[in-house]
Amino acid sequence: MIDFKQIIAKAIAEVVNIDEKELESYIEIPKDANNGDYAFPCFRLAKELRKAPPMIANDIKEKIQIDETIVEKVEVVGGYLNFYIHQEEMVEEVLKEIDTQEEYGKSEFGKGKNIVIDYSAPNIAKPFHIGHLRSTVIGGALYNIYQYLGYHTIGINHLGDYGTQFGKLIEGYKLWGKEYNIEEDPINELTKIYIRINQVCKEDENVLEQCRMNFKLLEDGDSYCTEIWEKFRALSLKEFQKVYDLLGSHFDSWNGEAFYSDKMPEVIEILEKTGKLVESQGAKIIDLKDKGINTPCIIKKSNGSTTYATRDLAAILYRTRTYDFDKALYVVSYEQTLHFKQVFEVSKLLRIDEKYTNGLKHVQFGMVSLPTGKMSTREGNIVKLEELLNESISRAKDIIEEKNPELEDKDEVAKKVGVGAVIFNDLSNSRIKDEVFDWNQILNFQGETGPYVQYTYVRTKSVLEKAGYMPTIEEVKFDKLLDESSKNIIKLIYNFENILIQVTEKEEPSILSRYLIDLAKAFSNFYNDNKILIEDKDIQNARVYLTYAVGKVLKTGAKLLGIEMPNKM
């Protein structure tokens, strides 16, 4: 497809003698369509060219050589150069691309690059609650989008299957295991043990010390502790899979913290050779004050057991050797900002190529809390994710029963709508924003929601069904789609691949969510402004084909977010 921004940047570069890639990055899409399809802010060149922006804009307009069959006019407004694309040319470009590309917007933009995405990562033997939803769906959307753009993408579920918490669970199981039916209801029963042992640890320091010792025994390969740990892990994964099946989540690796237990000695050995690993109150630490981080990175605790940081460093070393990554993304809440600052800084001491340490990125997101405050497994105040998803499906089914009781496959549609509502709700806002969990808001099927996008898609399917045919691209007269509402849709569809690239540049799936809302709204306006099925066959062909194009892009975009589209609602 023609890259209009590239054409404009190249034409400007020939006038001002500045790198066209740099110029292309300056080009904007005006919010007001009256200001053209693209705008170039000449303020960016004022310092280098030593002229006022309006003067630069006028100079470029006078000298620029650009294909008039592509750009029909160039205007100066203040310090901006506004470019108006020949609309029929854009309509033709977009619809021919829709026709030839089975998967519209798919590209080889990232060919030859490896992206590791570490996401979801629930703690085994604990409930999979709504606090884990954000990492799971943000990471899943990034995984899909990177892959769609041609990157070789590796999704890793770095399970929380190691650490002092297991020392606590082992101790609780030893004390009260026979009182709980772990085989029948593993997560809930283990949670009860965990809450109970935490309470005892608060009251008795000796019990807490024994829990720490249990974890040290587990690290040292004690057969009893290992056997219990393996049982907890297997039962947990079986329960977690129910949630992943509902969400449609996929992972290429399930290597959790425990996987790195035999890989940590090498990390410690490398760090010791640097002379930076020092003893402090019996523990082994890396002092990072010279890097502007006042809290030291603990590599080994005073009792000899390792830490999250040690295991994350071992994971970095392993991933550089196994995946040769260009970027390694850690989709983890902003509560872990200090941890990742420490780990990324210490990773520079591991004798690995700088390209790997430069590629490490903490994709942080805001916390989910209840109206009553922060959730905590040890305190027992959580909302389980499986319950949330099933409740959302149930409410979607109630709405279907009320509004369309004769609908076929009601259960399947309710599942797509209910789960889609939860995913879209999470991905529709900037990932860094905190969320207060609210049943009414998350399950609101009105306004800018997942169900609204799904309903718009279903409407496109309904139009095509009523038309009873699908025109070929040769039957479409592009000049029949030059009205304002049609042009708005065409511009949005043209920009789809660029939207996906923006998502990967900012690791921000909400950019795609907002785009889908904009496209759904644009189609609603088009649908209201234009009768689609009419006697004029040329106009009908063009409008039916545009309706098909909208449906295709909505379905593709939703799928990349992890949302399935129903054919009817």
Secondary structure as the mmCIF struct_conf table of DSSP 4:
data_model
#
loop_
_struct_conf.conf_type_id
_struct_conf.id
_struct_conf.beg_label_comp_id
_struct_conf.beg_label_asym_id
_struct_conf.beg_label_seq_id
_struct_conf.end_label_comp_id
_struct_conf.end_label_asym_id
_struct_conf.end_label_seq_id
HELX_RH_AL_P HELX_RH_AL_P1 PHE A 4 VAL A 16
BEND BEND1 ILE A 18 ILE A 18
HELX_RH_AL_P HELX_RH_AL_P2 GLU A 20 TYR A 26
STRN STRN1 GLU A 28 GLU A 28
BEND BEND2 LYS A 31 ASP A 32
HELX_RH_3T_P HELX_RH_3T_P1 ALA A 33 ASN A 35
BEND BEND3 ASP A 37 ASP A 37
STRN STRN2 TYR A 38 PRO A 41
HELX_RH_3T_P HELX_RH_3T_P2 CYS A 42 LEU A 45
HELX_RH_AL_P HELX_RH_AL_P3 ALA A 46 LEU A 49
TURN_TY1_P TURN_TY1_P1 ARG A 50 ARG A 50
BEND BEND4 LYS A 51 LYS A 51
HELX_RH_AL_P HELX_RH_AL_P4 PRO A 53 LYS A 63
TURN_TY1_P TURN_TY1_P2 GLU A 68 ILE A 70
STRN STRN3 VAL A 71 VAL A 77
TURN_TY1_P TURN_TY1_P3 GLY A 78 GLY A 79
STRN STRN4 TYR A 80 ILE A 85
HELX_RH_AL_P HELX_RH_AL_P5 GLN A 87 THR A 100
BEND BEND5 GLU A 102 GLU A 103
TURN_TY1_P TURN_TY1_P4 TYR A 104 GLY A 105
TURN_TY1_P TURN_TY1_P5 PHE A 109 GLY A 112
STRN STRN5 ASN A 114 ASP A 118
HELX_LH_PP_P HELX_LH_PP_P1 PRO A 122 PRO A 122
STRN STRN6 ASN A 123 ASN A 123
TURN_TY1_P TURN_TY1_P6 ILE A 124 ALA A 125
BEND BEND6 LYS A 126 LYS A 126
STRN STRN7 HIS A 129 HIS A 129
HELX_RH_3T_P HELX_RH_3T_P3 ILE A 130 HIS A 132
HELX_RH_AL_P HELX_RH_AL_P6 LEU A 133 TYR A 148
TURN_TY1_P TURN_TY1_P7 LEU A 149 GLY A 150
STRN STRN8 HIS A 152 ILE A 156
STRN STRN9 GLY A 160 GLY A 160
BEND BEND7 GLY A 163 GLY A 163
HELX_RH_AL_P HELX_RH_AL_P7 THR A 164 TRP A 176
HELX_RH_3T_P HELX_RH_3T_P4 GLY A 177 GLU A 179
BEND BEND8 TYR A 180 TYR A 180
TURN_TY1_P TURN_TY1_P8 ILE A 182 GLU A 184
BEND BEND9 ASP A 185 ASP A 185
HELX_RH_AL_P HELX_RH_AL_P8 PRO A 186 GLU A 203
HELX_RH_AL_P HELX_RH_AL_P9 GLU A 205 GLU A 219
TURN_TY1_P TURN_TY1_P9 ASP A 220 GLY A 221
HELX_RH_AL_P HELX_RH_AL_P10 SER A 223 LEU A 247
TURN_TY1_P TURN_TY1_P10 GLY A 248 GLY A 248
BEND BEND10 ASP A 252 ASP A 252
STRN STRN10 SER A 253 SER A 253
HELX_RH_3T_P HELX_RH_3T_P5 GLU A 257 TYR A 260
TURN_TY1_P TURN_TY1_P11 SER A 261 LYS A 263
HELX_RH_AL_P HELX_RH_AL_P11 MET A 264 THR A 274
TURN_TY1_P TURN_TY1_P12 GLY A 275 GLY A 275
STRN STRN11 LEU A 277 SER A 280
TURN_TY1_P TURN_TY1_P13 GLN A 281 GLY A 282
STRN STRN12 ALA A 283 ILE A 286
HELX_RH_3T_P HELX_RH_3T_P6 LYS A 289 LYS A 291
TURN_TY1_P TURN_TY1_P14 GLY A 292 GLY A 292
BEND BEND11 THR A 295 THR A 295
STRN STRN13 CYS A 297 LYS A 300
TURN_TY1_P TURN_TY1_P15 SER A 302 ASN A 303
BEND BEND12 GLY A 304 GLY A 304
STRN STRN14 THR A 306 THR A 306
HELX_RH_AL_P HELX_RH_AL_P12 TYR A 308 TYR A 323
BEND BEND13 ASP A 326 ASP A 326
STRN STRN15 LYS A 327 SER A 333
HELX_RH_3T_P HELX_RH_3T_P7 TYR A 334 GLN A 336
HELX_RH_AL_P HELX_RH_AL_P13 THR A 337 SER A 347
TURN_TY1_P TURN_TY1_P16 LYS A 348 LEU A 349
BEND BEND14 LEU A 350 LEU A 350
HELX_RH_AL_P HELX_RH_AL_P14 GLU A 354 ASN A 358
TURN_TY1_P TURN_TY1_P17 GLY A 359 GLY A 359
STRN STRN16 LEU A 360 PHE A 365
STRN STRN17 VAL A 368 SER A 369
STRN STRN18 LEU A 370 LEU A 370
TURN_TY1_P TURN_TY1_P18 PRO A 371 THR A 372
STRN STRN19 GLY A 373 GLY A 373
STRN STRN20 SER A 376 SER A 376
TURN_TY1_P TURN_TY1_P19 THR A 377 GLY A 380
STRN STRN21 ASN A 381 ASN A 381
STRN STRN22 LYS A 384 LYS A 384
HELX_RH_AL_P HELX_RH_AL_P15 LEU A 385 LYS A 403
TURN_TY1_P TURN_TY1_P20 PRO A 405 GLU A 406
TURN_TY1_P TURN_TY1_P21 GLU A 408 ASP A 409
HELX_RH_AL_P HELX_RH_AL_P16 LYS A 410 LEU A 427
BEND BEND15 SER A 428 ASN A 429
TURN_TY1_P TURN_TY1_P22 ARG A 431 ILE A 432
BEND BEND16 LYS A 433 LYS A 433
STRN STRN23 GLU A 435 VAL A 436
HELX_RH_AL_P HELX_RH_AL_P17 TRP A 439 ILE A 442
TURN_TY1_P TURN_TY1_P23 LEU A 443 LEU A 443
BEND BEND17 GLN A 446 THR A 449
HELX_RH_AL_P HELX_RH_AL_P18 GLY A 450 ALA A 467
TURN_TY1_P TURN_TY1_P24 GLY A 468 GLY A 468
BEND BEND18 TYR A 469 TYR A 469
HELX_RH_3T_P HELX_RH_3T_P8 ILE A 473 GLU A 475
HELX_RH_3T_P HELX_RH_3T_P9 PHE A 478 LEU A 481
BEND BEND19 ASP A 483 ASP A 483
HELX_RH_AL_P HELX_RH_AL_P19 GLU A 484 TYR A 494
TURN_TY1_P TURN_TY1_P25 ASN A 495 ASN A 495
HELX_RH_AL_P HELX_RH_AL_P20 PHE A 496 LYS A 506
TURN_TY1_P TURN_TY1_P26 GLU A 507 GLU A 507
TURN_TY1_P TURN_TY1_P27 PRO A 509 PRO A 509
HELX_RH_AL_P HELX_RH_AL_P21 SER A 510 ASP A 529
BEND BEND20 ILE A 532 LEU A 533
BEND BEND21 GLU A 535 GLU A 535
HELX_RH_AL_P HELX_RH_AL_P22 LYS A 537 LEU A 561
TURN_TY1_P TURN_TY1_P28 GLY A 562 GLY A 562
HELX_LH_PP_P HELX_LH_PP_P2 GLU A 564 PRO A 566
BEND BEND22 ASN A 567 ASN A 567
#
